[in-house]
């Protein structure tokens, strides 16, 4: 099976491989979680709901940006291949 078929059948899932959890990212995630816990403990129930909605919107924005970055990278790679074949 070729790469396009593998992609079509779901055997290749590019978004599974997100940022590598190197030590810098791991530390930032820990800090993010600690700060969120400190912040939310002071929230009322209504504020917690609002904050969850905020995080959901932020997650959606990140997903859209990641998708666009993936598509732009794929297009750039395709242009490079086409140019190298045509020369």
VOBA-1610 file (N, C-alpha, C; in pm, whole numbers, padded with zeros to 5 digits, always signed):
BEGIN
Unk+00085-00117+00000Unk+00000+00000+00000Unk+00090+00124+00000Unk+00053+00225-00080Unk+00135+00346-00083Unk+00093+00443+00028Unk+00168+00548+00042Unk+00146+00643+00152Unk+00008+00706+00147Unk-00039+00743+00028Unk-00173+00803+00018Unk-00282+00705+00060Unk-00266+00578+00023Unk-00363+00477+00066Unk-00357+00457+00217Unk-00237+00453+00271Unk-00221+00440+00416Unk-00290+00555+00489Unk-00273+00676+00435Unk-00337+00794+00492Unk-00489+00783+00481Unk-00538+00741+00364Unk-00681+00728+00341Unk-00745+00627+00438Unk-00681+00515+00457Unk-00736+00411+00544Unk-00711+00435+00693Unk-00649+00545+00725Unk-00630+00580+00865Unk-00512+00512+00932Unk-00426+00450+00852Unk-00308+00386+00909Unk-00199+00487+00944Unk-00207+00603+00881Unk-00118+00714+00913Unk-00207+00826+00967Unk-00179+00870+01088Unk-00258+00977+01149Unk-00161+01087+01192Unk-00141+01187+01104Unk-00039+01289+01132Unk-00060+01364+01263Unk-00184+01389+01301Unk-00207+01468+01422Unk-00185+01390+01550Unk-00156+01260+01541Unk-00122+01182+01660Unk+00013+01224+01716Unk+00100+01266+01628Unk+00235+01303+01668Unk+00241+01454+01688Unk+00192+01499+01801Unk+00199+01641+01831Unk+00336+01672+01888Unk+00350+01787+01946Unk+00480+01831+01997Unk+00543+01725+02087Unk+00670+01706+02069Unk+00741+01611+02154Unk+00745+01665+02295Unk+00721+01578+02388Unk+00720+01620+02528Unk+00862+01619+02583Unk+00940+01713+02534Unk+01075+01726+02588Unk+01066+01790+02725Unk+01178+01806+02790Unk+01178+01855+02927Unk+01120+01996+02938Unk+01146+02080+02838Unk+01093+02216+02841Unk+00940+02217+02835Unk+00883+02138+02745Unk+00738+02131+02732Unk+00676+02067+02856Unk+00739+01963+02907Unk+00689+01896+03026Unk+00684+01991+03144Unk+00789+02069+03162Unk+00791+02166+03272Unk+00684+02273+03255Unk+00664+02319+03131Unk+00561+02419+03106Unk+00421+02363+03134Unk+00399+02237+03099Unk+00270+02175+03127Unk+00245+02163+03277Unk+00349+02127+03351Unk+00336+02119+03497Unk+00303+02256+03556Unk+00373+02358+03509Unk+00348+02494+03555Unk+00207+02540+03520Unk+00165+02511+03400Unk+00030+02544+03356Unk-00075+02480+03448Unk-00057+02353+03477Unk-00151+02281+03563Unk-00151+02336+03705Unk-00033+02364+03758Unk-00026+02420+03894Unk-00098+02555+03901Unk-00072+02640+03803Unk-00134+02772+03802Unk-00285+02763+03783Unk-00329+02670+03700Unk-00473+02653+03681Unk-00540+02607+03810Unk-00476+02514+03880Unk-00532+02467+04007Unk-00541+02581+04109Unk-00435+02662+04118Unk-00437+02776+04210Unk-00546+02875+04174Unk-00565+02896+04047Unk-00663+02993+04000Unk-00806+02943+04022Unk-00834+02820+03981Unk-00971+02771+03985Unk-01023+02746+04126Unk-00935+02726+04222Unk-00979+02704+04359Unk-01052+02828+04413Unk-01022+02943+04356Unk-01086+03067+04403Unk-01214+03100+04326Unk-01246+03021+04224Unk-01361+03050+04138Unk-01493+03005+04199Unk-01598+03079+04166Unk-01734+03034+04195Unk-01770+02932+04087Unk-01882+02865+04103Unk-01924+02765+04003Unk-01945+02831+03867Unk-02004+02949+03866Unk-02027+03021+03740Unk-01895+03058+03673Unk-01797+03099+03752Unk-01665+03132+03698Unk-01595+03008+03644Unk-01613+02894+03710Unk-01554+02769+03662Unk-01611+02732+03526Unk-01743+02748+03510Unk-01808+02717+03382Unk-01755+02810+03274Unk-01744+02939+03306Unk-01693+03036+03210Unk-01549+03005+03172Unk-01469+02966+03270Unk-01329+02933+03243Unk-01318+02808+03155Unk-01403+02710+03178Unk-01404+02589+03093Unk-01439+02626+02949Unk-01536+02715+02931Unk-01572+02761+02797Unk-01455+02833+02732Unk-01386+02914+02811Unk-01267+02984+02763Unk-01162+02884+02715Unk-01136+02780+02795Unk-01036+02680+02757Unk-01079+02604+02632Unk-01210+02576+02620Unk-01260+02507+02500Unk-01236+02591+02374Unk-01264+02721+02383Unk-01241+02811+02269Unk-01092+02818+02237Unk-01009+02826+02338Unk-00865+02832+02319Unk-00815+02703+02252Unk-00869+02590+02293Unk-00832+02461+02234Unk-00873+02456+02086Unk-00992+02507+02055Unk-01038+02510+01916Unk-00947+02596+01829Unk-00909+02713+01883Unk-00819+02801+01809Unk-00686+02730+01783Unk-00634+02661+01883Unk-00507+02588+01867Unk-00520+02480+01761Unk-00632+02408+01760Unk-00653+02303+01662Unk-00658+02359+01520Unk-00725+02474+01504Unk-00733+02537+01373Unk-00594+02581+01328Unk-00518+02641+01417Unk-00382+02686+01383Unk-00291+02568+01350Unk-00303+02459+01425Unk-00221+02340+01398Unk-00256+02280+01263Unk-00386+02276+01231Unk-00429+02223+01101Unk-00374+02309+00989Unk-00386+02441+01003Unk-00335+02531+00900Unk-00184+02517+00883Unk-00111+02505+00993Unk+00034+02486+00985Unk+00068+02356+00914Unk-00007+02250+00943Unk+00015+02121+00876Unk-00009+02134+00727Unk-00123+02195+00689Unk-00156+02210+00547Unk-00052+02296+00475Unk-00011+02405+00538Unk+00090+02490+00476Unk+00222+02417+00458Unk+00262+02339+00557Unk+00384+02260+00547Unk+00375+02155+00437Unk+00260+02091+00428Unk+00239+01989+00324Unk+00245+02053+00186Unk+00179+02168+00171Unk+00180+02237+00042Unk+00322+02280+00003Unk+00396+02331+00101Unk+00534+02373+00074Unk+00617+02253+00030Unk+00603+02142+00099Unk+00677+02021+00061Unk+00641+01976-00080Unk+00511+01983-00112Unk+00467+01944-00246Unk+00526+02037-00353Unk+00529+02167-00324Unk+00587+02263-00421Unk+00735+02235-00441Unk+00805+02204-00332Unk+00948+02174-00343Unk+00970+02050-00430Unk+00889+01949-00410Unk+00902+01825-00490Unk+00872+01854-00636Unk+00766+01929-00662Unk+00729+01961-00802Unk+00841+02041-00869Unk+00895+02140-00799Unk+01003+02220-00855Unk+01127+02136-00882Unk+01157+02044-00791Unk+01278+01962-00810Unk+01262+01864-00926Unk+01140+01819-00952Unk+01115+01727-01062Unk+01117+01801-01195Unk+01071+01924-01196Unk+01061+02003-01320Unk+01192+02066-01363Unk+01297+02056-01284Unk+01422+02121-01323Unk+01519+02024-01386
//
